[in-house]
């Protein structure tokens, strides 16, 4: 189960990083759909 924990940690980290980038308004066409905060 140690491998599963590592996979989950990596996934959560990548999701957090993506969310962080979206909140910072990275100029990307796809990010507009996920950042209603900037509208």
Protein Blocks (a to p, Z undefined) as FASTA:
>chain_A
ZZmmmmmmmmmmmmmmmmmmmmnopacfklmmmmmklZZ
